[in-house]
């Protein structure tokens, strides 16, 4: 366990040493929750729950993440106080009637949130179904992703424009932690419910802009941009921002469409770009200071009609180079 000062230890213990706050810590050990979730589970008012959370955050036991008008809370994961909070929760008697009742209510809240998120996804499922019908089988593409990522242990994976959270779900067994970023609250709700349903506690999602992701520079082993670039006005800028997140030696994985002529996707699906060539992505990567290491194309399953209205999916893997300029470091210093 990481050392903690006597003052911080006392602050953390005072914050945790209250029945409701201890119950909150136990609930957050099961996954992140909103204030509304906690009011529904604990049967207390929003101001009261908010006050408890404020004290836990100030003590370093809990972290708060803003998502528009919402806020989500989870146990802190990178401080001495964080280790203390998990140790306290681990020592609780799970058969205690109060804890059992809280977990029962938590499951009811989870089901309700999942139903809400699934309803949203059903309303928009036609979009994904139409796109999927135009290209190779998803399992084949995902197998390609896993092959390129390889078996190298990864501490942090960042998925920019995470959407349904599928890339995090795919890589979760192979990584220490994963963070998905998306601007849409509805998509985040779906992704959050999906990850929670699968029990993937090493993954989380956050609201943020792909051009200014709320991730510390130089912290990620792998950054993913999956089926996002074709929606953007400035895909080269998104690639540049993604490279700032990479650790030295980190990698950038892009999955998107090869060049195509399906103009209806502009009007019907809000696509800004009709695919990208190997050379275009390589040029943007080079400008951002990384090099294209691998490129794979996945043509449509039905090769006979590939030229008359189907999509080829491409995967590009870029690797950090020693010459890449880190944000805040001048080229002379680099």
C-alpha positions as CSV (number, residue, x, y, z in Angstrom):
1,X,0.0,0.0,0.0
2,X,1.2,3.5,-0.8
3,X,2.3,5.6,2.2
4,X,-0.2,8.2,3.4
5,X,0.4,11.1,5.8
6,X,-1.2,11.1,9.2
7,X,-3.2,14.2,8.3
8,X,-4.5,12.7,5.1
9,X,-5.3,9.5,6.8
10,X,-7.3,11.2,9.5
11,X,-9.2,13.3,6.8
12,X,-10.0,10.1,4.8
13,X,-11.1,8.2,7.9
14,X,-13.3,11.0,9.1
15,X,-14.9,11.2,5.6
16,X,-15.5,7.5,5.5
17,X,-16.6,7.2,9.2
18,X,-20.3,7.9,8.7
19,X,-22.9,5.2,7.8
20,X,-24.2,6.8,4.6
21,X,-20.8,7.6,3.3
22,X,-19.5,4.1,4.0
23,X,-22.5,2.8,2.1
24,X,-21.7,5.1,-0.8
25,X,-18.1,3.8,-0.9
26,X,-19.5,0.2,-1.1
27,X,-21.8,1.1,-4.0
28,X,-19.1,3.0,-5.9
29,X,-16.9,-0.1,-5.6
30,X,-19.4,-1.8,-7.8
31,X,-19.1,0.9,-10.5
32,X,-19.6,4.6,-11.1
33,X,-22.9,6.1,-10.2
34,X,-24.7,9.4,-10.6
35,X,-26.2,11.4,-7.8
36,X,-29.7,10.3,-9.0
37,X,-28.6,6.7,-8.8
38,X,-27.5,7.1,-5.3
39,X,-30.6,9.0,-4.2
40,X,-32.7,6.2,-5.7
41,X,-30.7,3.5,-3.9
42,X,-30.2,5.1,-0.6
43,X,-33.6,6.9,-0.3
44,X,-32.1,10.2,0.7
45,X,-32.4,13.7,-0.8
46,X,-30.2,15.0,-3.5
47,X,-28.7,17.8,-1.4
48,X,-27.8,15.3,1.4
49,X,-26.2,12.8,-1.1
50,X,-24.3,15.7,-2.8
51,X,-22.9,16.8,0.5
52,X,-21.7,13.3,1.4
53,X,-20.1,13.0,-2.0
54,X,-18.4,16.4,-1.7
55,X,-16.7,15.3,1.5
56,X,-15.6,12.0,0.0
57,X,-14.2,13.8,-3.0
58,X,-12.3,16.3,-0.9
59,X,-10.8,13.5,1.2
60,X,-9.5,11.9,-2.0
61,X,-11.6,8.7,-1.6
62,X,-13.9,9.4,-4.6
63,X,-13.4,11.2,-8.0
64,X,-16.1,13.3,-9.7
65,X,-16.5,13.4,-13.5
66,X,-18.7,16.1,-15.1
67,X,-20.9,15.1,-18.0
68,X,-22.8,18.1,-19.2
69,X,-25.4,18.9,-16.5
70,X,-24.7,15.4,-15.0
71,X,-21.9,14.2,-12.7
72,X,-20.7,10.7,-12.2
73,X,-18.7,9.4,-9.2
74,X,-16.4,6.4,-8.8
75,X,-13.8,5.3,-6.2
76,X,-10.5,7.1,-6.7
77,X,-7.9,4.9,-8.4
78,X,-4.5,6.6,-8.2
79,X,-3.8,7.9,-4.7
80,X,-3.0,6.5,-1.2
81,X,-6.5,7.5,-0.1
82,X,-7.9,5.5,-3.0
83,X,-6.2,2.3,-1.7
84,X,-7.6,3.0,1.7
85,X,-11.1,3.3,0.4
86,X,-10.9,0.0,-1.4
87,X,-9.4,-1.6,1.7
88,X,-12.3,-0.3,3.8
89,X,-14.9,-1.7,1.4
90,X,-13.1,-5.1,1.2
91,X,-13.4,-5.4,4.9
92,X,-17.2,-4.8,5.0
93,X,-19.4,-7.8,5.7
94,X,-21.3,-8.4,2.4
95,X,-24.0,-10.3,4.2
96,X,-24.9,-7.3,6.4
97,X,-28.7,-6.6,5.8
98,X,-28.1,-3.0,4.9
99,X,-25.4,-3.9,2.3
100,X,-27.6,-6.6,0.9
101,X,-30.5,-4.2,0.5
102,X,-28.3,-1.6,-1.1
103,X,-27.0,-4.1,-3.7
104,X,-30.6,-5.2,-4.4
105,X,-31.6,-1.6,-5.1
106,X,-28.4,-1.1,-7.1
107,X,-29.4,-4.0,-9.4
108,X,-32.8,-2.5,-9.9
109,X,-31.2,0.9,-10.9
110,X,-28.8,-0.9,-13.2
111,X,-31.7,-2.6,-15.0
112,X,-33.6,0.6,-15.4
113,X,-30.6,2.5,-16.8
114,X,-29.9,-0.4,-19.2
115,X,-33.5,-0.4,-20.4
116,X,-33.2,3.4,-21.0
117,X,-30.0,3.1,-22.9
118,X,-31.1,0.1,-24.9
119,X,-34.3,2.0,-25.9
120,X,-32.1,4.8,-27.3
121,X,-29.9,2.4,-29.2
122,X,-32.9,0.6,-30.7
123,X,-34.2,3.9,-32.0
124,X,-30.9,4.4,-33.8
125,X,-30.1,0.9,-34.7
126,X,-31.0,1.3,-38.3
127,X,-28.0,3.6,-38.8
128,X,-25.5,1.0,-37.6
129,X,-27.3,-1.9,-39.3
130,X,-27.2,-0.1,-42.7
131,X,-23.5,0.6,-42.4
132,X,-22.7,-2.9,-41.2
133,X,-24.6,-4.3,-44.2
134,X,-22.1,-2.6,-46.6
135,X,-18.8,-3.9,-45.3
136,X,-17.0,-7.1,-44.1
137,X,-18.1,-9.0,-41.1
138,X,-17.4,-7.2,-37.8
139,X,-15.8,-10.3,-36.2
140,X,-13.3,-10.4,-39.0
141,X,-12.4,-6.7,-38.5
142,X,-12.2,-7.1,-34.7
143,X,-9.9,-10.1,-35.2
144,X,-7.7,-7.8,-37.2
145,X,-7.7,-5.2,-34.5
146,X,-6.6,-7.8,-31.9
147,X,-3.9,-9.1,-34.2
148,X,-2.4,-5.6,-34.7
149,X,-2.7,-4.7,-31.0
150,X,-0.9,-7.9,-30.1
151,X,-0.1,-9.4,-26.7
152,X,2.0,-6.5,-25.3
153,X,0.6,-5.6,-21.8
154,X,-1.1,-2.2,-21.9
155,X,-1.7,0.0,-18.9
156,X,-4.0,2.5,-20.5
157,X,-6.1,2.4,-23.7
158,X,-8.0,5.5,-24.7
159,X,-10.9,5.1,-27.2
160,X,-11.8,8.5,-28.8
161,X,-15.4,8.6,-30.0
162,X,-16.1,5.4,-28.1
163,X,-19.8,5.2,-29.3
164,X,-21.2,1.9,-28.0
165,X,-18.0,1.1,-26.1
166,X,-17.3,-1.9,-28.2
167,X,-13.6,-1.4,-28.6
168,X,-13.2,-1.1,-24.9
169,X,-15.2,-4.3,-24.5
170,X,-13.0,-6.1,-27.1
171,X,-9.7,-5.1,-25.5
172,X,-10.7,-5.2,-21.8
173,X,-9.3,-8.6,-21.1
174,X,-5.9,-7.5,-22.4
175,X,-5.5,-4.1,-20.6
176,X,-5.1,-2.6,-17.2
177,X,-7.6,0.2,-17.8
178,X,-9.5,1.8,-20.6
179,X,-11.2,5.1,-21.0
180,X,-13.8,5.9,-23.7
181,X,-14.4,9.5,-24.7
182,X,-17.6,10.6,-26.5
183,X,-19.5,13.9,-26.8
184,X,-23.0,12.3,-26.8
185,X,-24.5,11.7,-23.4
186,X,-27.0,9.2,-24.9
187,X,-24.1,7.1,-26.4
188,X,-22.2,7.3,-23.1
189,X,-25.2,6.0,-21.2
190,X,-25.4,3.0,-23.6
191,X,-21.7,2.4,-23.4
192,X,-21.7,2.7,-19.6
193,X,-24.5,0.2,-19.3
194,X,-22.9,-2.2,-21.7
195,X,-19.6,-2.2,-19.8
196,X,-21.3,-2.5,-16.5
197,X,-23.4,-5.4,-17.8
198,X,-20.3,-7.3,-18.9
199,X,-18.6,-6.6,-15.5
200,X,-15.7,-4.6,-17.1
201,X,-14.7,-2.6,-14.1
202,X,-11.3,-1.8,-15.6
203,X,-13.1,0.4,-18.3
204,X,-14.9,3.7,-18.0
205,X,-16.4,6.3,-20.2
206,X,-16.2,10.1,-20.1
207,X,-17.8,13.0,-21.9
208,X,-15.4,15.0,-24.0
209,X,-14.4,16.5,-27.3
210,X,-12.2,14.5,-29.6
211,X,-10.3,17.7,-30.4
212,X,-9.6,18.3,-26.7
213,X,-9.9,14.9,-24.9
214,X,-9.9,15.1,-21.1
215,X,-6.9,12.8,-20.8
216,X,-3.4,13.7,-19.5
217,X,-0.8,14.0,-22.3
218,X,1.7,11.2,-22.5
219,X,-0.4,8.8,-20.5
220,X,-1.8,6.2,-23.0
221,X,-0.1,3.1,-24.4
222,X,-2.7,2.9,-27.2
223,X,-5.2,5.4,-28.6
224,X,-8.0,4.2,-30.8
225,X,-10.1,6.2,-33.3
226,X,-12.7,3.8,-34.5
227,X,-15.1,4.8,-37.3
228,X,-15.0,8.4,-36.3
229,X,-12.7,10.3,-38.7
230,X,-15.3,10.3,-41.6
231,X,-17.6,12.4,-39.5
232,X,-15.1,15.1,-38.8
233,X,-14.3,18.4,-40.6
234,X,-10.7,18.2,-39.4
235,X,-9.6,14.6,-39.2
236,X,-5.9,15.5,-39.3
237,X,-6.4,17.7,-36.2
238,X,-8.0,14.8,-34.4
239,X,-5.0,12.6,-35.3
240,X,-2.6,15.2,-34.0
241,X,-4.5,15.6,-30.7
242,X,-4.6,11.8,-30.3
243,X,-0.8,11.6,-30.6
244,X,-0.3,14.0,-27.7
245,X,-1.9,11.4,-25.5
246,X,0.6,8.7,-26.3
247,X,3.4,7.7,-24.0
248,X,6.9,7.4,-25.6
249,X,6.6,4.3,-27.8
250,X,2.8,4.4,-27.7
251,X,0.6,3.5,-30.7
252,X,-2.4,5.0,-32.5
253,X,-4.9,2.6,-34.1
254,X,-7.4,4.0,-36.7
255,X,-10.3,2.0,-38.1
256,X,-12.3,3.7,-40.9
257,X,-13.3,3.3,-44.5
258,X,-11.1,3.2,-47.5
259,X,-12.0,5.7,-50.3
260,X,-15.5,5.1,-51.8
261,X,-18.2,6.8,-53.8
262,X,-21.3,6.3,-51.7
263,X,-22.5,9.9,-51.8
264,X,-25.8,9.0,-50.0
265,X,-23.8,8.6,-46.8
266,X,-23.2,12.3,-46.7
267,X,-27.0,13.1,-46.6
268,X,-28.3,10.1,-44.8
269,X,-25.6,9.4,-42.3
270,X,-23.8,12.8,-41.9
271,X,-20.5,11.5,-43.3
272,X,-18.2,14.4,-44.0
273,X,-15.5,12.3,-45.7
274,X,-16.0,9.4,-48.1
275,X,-13.1,7.3,-46.8
276,X,-9.4,7.7,-46.5
277,X,-6.5,6.3,-48.5
278,X,-3.4,4.7,-47.0
279,X,-1.3,7.6,-48.2
280,X,-3.6,10.2,-46.7
281,X,-3.5,8.6,-43.2
282,X,0.2,8.0,-43.4
283,X,0.8,11.7,-44.3
284,X,-1.3,12.9,-41.4
285,X,0.5,10.6,-39.0
286,X,3.8,11.8,-40.3
287,X,2.8,15.4,-39.8
288,X,1.8,14.5,-36.2
289,X,5.2,12.9,-35.6
290,X,4.3,9.2,-35.7
291,X,5.0,6.6,-38.5
292,X,2.6,4.2,-40.2
293,X,3.7,0.8,-39.1
294,X,0.9,-1.4,-40.4
295,X,-2.1,-1.2,-42.7
296,X,-4.8,-3.8,-43.4
297,X,-7.8,-3.7,-45.8
298,X,-10.9,-5.7,-45.3
299,X,-12.9,-5.7,-48.5
300,X,-16.6,-6.5,-48.6
301,X,-17.6,-10.1,-48.1
302,X,-19.2,-10.3,-51.5
303,X,-16.3,-9.4,-53.8
304,X,-18.5,-9.5,-56.9
305,X,-20.4,-6.4,-55.8
306,X,-17.5,-4.6,-54.1
307,X,-17.3,-2.1,-56.9
308,X,-21.0,-1.2,-57.0
309,X,-21.8,0.1,-53.6
310,X,-19.9,-1.6,-50.8
311,X,-17.3,-0.4,-48.3
312,X,-13.8,-1.5,-47.6
313,X,-12.8,-1.1,-44.0
314,X,-9.1,-0.2,-43.4
315,X,-7.0,-0.4,-40.2
316,X,-3.9,1.8,-39.8
317,X,-1.5,1.4,-36.9
318,X,0.9,4.2,-36.2
319,X,3.8,4.2,-33.8
320,X,5.4,6.9,-31.8
321,X,8.8,8.2,-33.0
322,X,11.7,9.8,-31.1
323,X,11.3,12.9,-33.2
324,X,7.7,13.5,-32.2
325,X,7.2,16.9,-30.5
326,X,5.4,16.7,-27.2
327,X,2.9,19.4,-26.3
328,X,4.5,22.2,-24.4
329,X,8.0,21.2,-25.6
330,X,9.6,23.4,-28.3
331,X,11.1,21.7,-31.3
332,X,14.5,23.0,-30.3
333,X,14.1,21.4,-26.8
334,X,12.8,18.2,-28.4
